[in-house]
Amino acid sequence: MAPQVLARALVTAKWLSEAVRAGRVGPSLRVLDASWYPPQERNARQEFKERHIPGASFFDIEECRDQSSPYDFMLPSESHFADYVGRLGVGNDTHVVVYDGDELGTFYAPRAWWMFRAFGHKEVSVLDGGFKNWVKEGHPVTAEVSQPAPAVFKAKLNTVLLKTFEEMMHNVGSLRFQVVDSRPEGRFRGTELDQGLESGHIPGAVNIPFRSFLTETGHEKSIEEIQQIFREKNVDLSKPLTATCRKGVTACHIALAAYLCGKRDVAVYDGSWSEWFHRAPPRYKVSELKRNKG
C-alpha cells in the first residue's frame, strides 16, 4: 500500500519534466507555484514571472485565504477557494502538482497540498525537492506566463482535516487526539521568540521540527525513515493526530509525512500558535522561559 500512497502525494522532477515535455500540462494536469517569502526578503510573484516551470500558474497564498481573519493564512471559504483555483484552470478532475522555490527545497507547497485536500480534492501532489532541485537537475524553466482556461471547481470542506481553537482547547483536558508541533525546538520550548511573538506550546504537544522529514538536498525522506521519526517521538500513526505550528504552514509537513506512511486523516490546527497565544489562558501556554523566570 505504501508505495501507491507515495506516488500520489509526491511526484518526482523526472516525472513532471516528462509530463511538461509531452505537453500534458493543461486541463487534466495543472502545476502551481505556491511560493511565499517575507516581503522584505524576496518577492515570490516577481520571481515566478522571471522563472518558473513551463505551464505553471502562481498560487498566491495571500489571496487564497480568509482575509477577514486577524491570523495569517487561515483557510478561505469554500466559495472563495473554488473561485480562486477555478481561475487557475483547476477543475475537480484536474491532477494538481504544487511546488515552491524555498531554499530548503519545500516549505509552502505542503500547505497548498493540504488546502486542496481540505476542500475535497484528492488528486494533488507535491513536487519532491521543489523548484530548487528542479533547476539543479537541469529541467526546463521559462519566463512565459501561461493563461489557463478557467475551470469549474466545486469545494466541500472536509472538517476531519481541520481543527478549531475550541477543539484544541477541549483536547487539552480530554486528550482525544495526539498533537505534534512542527516548529523549531527553541520556539516549541519557549526559549526563543517566534517572529517577535512569545513562544511556547500547547499542553501535551510533541515537538517534531518539520525539517526532520527532509533530506539535506531538500527531498522527502523515505517512508521507513519517516516512520522511525514518529516512533522515536512516541507518535502512534494508528491513532488520531493533529499538527500545529506558528501559522498553519509547516504543520502541513507533518500531515504530508504521515500521509506518506498511509495515514490520510491528519488534521491541521489552522490558527496554530498565532491564535493559541492570543486566545488561550496563560496556564495553557507551556514555556520553559516563563517557568525559569517563575
C-alpha positions in Angstrom: 0.0 0.0 0.0 2.7 2.5 1.0 4.4 2.9 -2.5 1.0 3.7 -4.0 0.3 6.4 -1.4 3.8 7.8 -2.0 3.2 8.0 -5.7 0.0 10.0 -5.1 1.3 12.6 -2.6 4.7 13.2 -4.2 5.8 13.4 -7.8 9.5 13.5 -8.9 11.1 16.1 -11.0 11.7 13.5 -13.6 8.0 12.5 -13.8 6.9 16.2 -14.1 9.6 17.1 -16.6 8.4 14.3 -18.8 4.8 15.5 -18.5 5.9 19.0 -19.4 7.8 17.9 -22.4 4.9 15.7 -23.5 2.6 18.7 -23.4 0.4 17.2 -20.7 0.1 20.4 -18.7 -3.4 21.6 -19.3 -7.0 20.9 -18.0 -6.0 17.4 -16.7 -2.7 18.5 -15.1 -2.0 21.9 -13.6 1.2 22.9 -12.0 1.1 25.6 -9.3 3.9 27.6 -7.7 2.9 28.2 -4.1 6.0 30.2 -3.0 5.7 32.8 -0.3 8.6 34.7 1.4 8.8 37.6 3.9 8.3 40.7 1.7 11.5 42.3 2.9 13.5 39.2 1.8 12.1 38.0 -1.6 9.2 38.7 -3.9 7.6 35.4 -4.8 5.4 36.7 -7.6 8.2 38.6 -9.2 10.5 35.5 -9.1 7.7 33.5 -10.6 7.4 36.0 -13.5 11.1 35.7 -14.1 11.5 31.9 -13.9 9.1 29.0 -13.3 8.2 25.5 -14.5 6.7 25.7 -18.0 2.9 25.9 -17.9 2.8 26.7 -14.2 0.5 29.3 -12.6 1.1 31.3 -9.4 -0.9 30.2 -6.4 -1.0 33.3 -4.2 -1.4 32.2 -0.6 -2.0 35.8 0.3 -5.1 36.0 -1.9 -6.4 32.4 -1.3 -7.0 32.9 2.5 -9.6 34.3 4.9 -8.7 38.0 4.6 -11.1 38.9 7.4 -9.2 36.8 10.0 -6.6 38.5 12.3 -4.4 35.4 11.8 -2.1 34.7 8.9 -3.1 32.3 6.1 -6.4 31.0 7.6 -8.4 28.8 5.2 -10.8 30.8 2.9 -14.4 29.9 2.5 -15.4 27.1 0.1 -16.7 29.6 -2.4 -13.5 31.7 -2.2 -11.3 28.7 -2.7 -13.4 27.3 -5.5 -13.5 30.6 -7.4 -9.7 31.1 -6.9 -8.5 27.7 -8.1 -11.1 27.7 -10.9 -9.5 30.8 -12.3 -6.2 28.9 -12.3 -7.7 26.3 -14.5 -8.2 23.7 -11.8 -11.4 21.5 -12.0 -12.4 18.7 -9.8 -10.8 16.1 -12.2 -7.5 18.0 -12.5 -4.3 16.5 -11.1 -2.6 19.4 -9.3 1.1 19.5 -8.7 2.3 22.1 -6.2 5.9 23.3 -5.6 7.7 26.3 -4.1 11.1 28.0 -4.6 12.3 27.9 -1.0 16.0 27.2 -0.4 15.1 24.3 1.8 13.5 22.5 -1.2 10.0 22.6 0.1 8.3 25.0 2.6 4.8 26.3 1.5 3.9 23.6 -1.1 2.6 21.2 1.6 0.3 23.9 2.8 -1.2 24.2 -0.7 -1.4 20.4 -0.9 -3.3 20.3 2.4 -5.6 23.1 1.3 -6.7 21.2 -1.8 -7.3 18.1 0.3 -9.2 20.1 3.0 -11.6 21.2 0.2 -12.2 17.7 -1.0 -9.6 17.4 -3.8 -7.8 14.1 -3.9 -5.6 14.4 -7.0 -2.9 16.7 -5.6 0.8 16.1 -5.3 3.9 17.9 -4.0 6.9 18.2 -6.3 9.6 16.3 -4.3 12.6 18.5 -3.8 10.9 21.7 -5.1 12.0 24.2 -7.6 15.5 24.3 -6.2 16.1 20.7 -7.2 14.2 21.1 -10.5 16.7 23.7 -11.5 19.7 21.8 -10.1 18.7 18.8 -12.2 18.6 20.8 -15.3 14.9 20.7 -16.1 13.3 23.4 -18.2 12.3 26.8 -16.9 10.5 29.7 -18.6 9.5 33.4 -18.1 6.4 32.9 -20.2 3.3 33.2 -18.1 0.5 31.0 -19.4 -3.2 31.9 -19.2 -5.1 28.7 -18.4 -8.7 28.5 -19.4 -11.0 28.9 -16.3 -12.5 25.7 -14.9 -15.3 24.9 -12.6 -14.2 23.7 -9.2 -16.7 22.6 -6.5 -15.2 22.8 -3.0 -16.6 21.0 0.1 -14.7 21.4 3.3 -13.6 18.1 4.9 -13.8 19.0 8.6 -11.9 15.8 9.5 -8.7 17.6 8.3 -9.2 20.8 10.2 -9.1 21.6 13.9 -10.5 24.8 15.5 -9.4 26.7 18.6 -12.3 25.3 20.6 -11.5 21.7 19.6 -7.9 22.2 20.6 -8.9 23.7 24.0 -11.2 20.7 24.7 -8.4 18.3 23.8 -6.1 19.7 26.5 -8.4 18.0 29.0 -9.7 15.1 27.0 -6.6 14.1 25.1 -8.7 12.6 22.4 -6.0 13.1 19.8 -2.3 13.5 19.7 -0.8 16.9 18.9 2.5 17.3 17.0 4.1 20.8 16.7 6.4 21.3 13.7 8.3 24.4 14.9 12.0 24.5 15.8 12.8 23.2 19.3 13.6 26.6 20.8 10.2 28.1 19.8 8.4 25.0 21.0 10.2 25.1 24.3 9.6 28.9 24.6 13.3 29.8 24.8 13.4 31.9 21.7 11.0 34.4 20.2 8.8 33.3 17.2 8.8 36.2 14.7 8.5 38.7 17.6 5.9 36.6 19.4 6.5 35.0 22.8 6.7 31.3 22.1 5.9 28.0 23.9 3.5 25.2 23.1 0.1 23.7 23.7 0.0 21.3 26.8 0.6 17.7 25.8 2.0 18.6 22.3 5.1 16.7 21.0 7.8 18.5 19.0 8.9 17.2 15.6 10.6 20.1 13.7 9.4 19.9 10.1 12.9 19.8 8.7 13.3 16.4 10.3 11.4 15.0 7.4 13.6 16.5 4.7 17.0 15.2 3.5 20.0 17.5 3.1 19.1 18.0 -0.5 15.5 19.1 0.3 13.8 15.9 -0.7 11.3 14.0 1.4 12.9 11.2 3.5 12.0 7.6 2.9 8.8 6.1 4.4 11.0 3.9 6.7 12.9 7.0 8.0 9.7 8.9 8.5 8.1 6.1 10.4 11.1 5.9 12.6 10.9 9.6 13.4 7.3 9.3 14.5 8.2 6.2 16.6 11.1 7.9 18.3 8.6 10.6 19.5 6.1 8.0 20.5 3.6 9.2 18.0 1.2 6.4 17.1 0.0 6.7 13.5 -2.8 4.3 14.1 -4.5 6.9 16.4 -6.0 10.4 15.8 -3.3 13.1 15.2 -3.4 16.9 14.7 -0.5 19.0 13.5 0.2 22.6 14.6 3.0 25.2 14.1 3.2 29.0 14.0 0.5 29.8 11.4 -0.7 26.5 10.0 2.0 26.2 7.3 4.8 23.8 8.4 2.2 21.8 10.3 1.2 20.6 6.8 4.7 18.9 6.5 3.6 16.7 9.4 0.3 15.9 7.6 2.3 15.1 4.4 4.8 12.9 6.2 2.1 10.9 7.9 0.2 10.6 4.6 3.2 9.0 3.0 3.1 6.4 5.8 -0.5 5.6 4.9 -2.2 7.9 7.4 -4.5 10.2 5.4 -6.6 11.8 8.2 -4.1 14.1 10.0 -5.9 17.3 10.9 -4.2 20.7 11.0 -4.9 23.3 13.6 -5.3 26.2 11.2 -4.8 29.0 13.8 -1.8 27.3 15.4 0.4 29.2 17.8 -0.6 32.6 16.4 -4.2 32.1 17.5 -3.4 30.0 20.6 -1.1 32.7 22.0 -3.8 35.3 21.8 -6.8 33.3 22.9 -5.7 30.6 25.3 -5.5 31.2 29.1 -1.9 31.6 30.4 -1.9 28.1 32.1 -2.5 26.6 28.6 0.8 28.1 27.2 3.8 25.9 28.2 7.0 27.9 28.2 10.4 27.0 29.8 11.3 30.7 29.8 8.3 31.6 31.9 8.9 28.6 34.2 12.5 29.7 34.7 11.5 33.2 35.5 9.0 31.9 38.0 
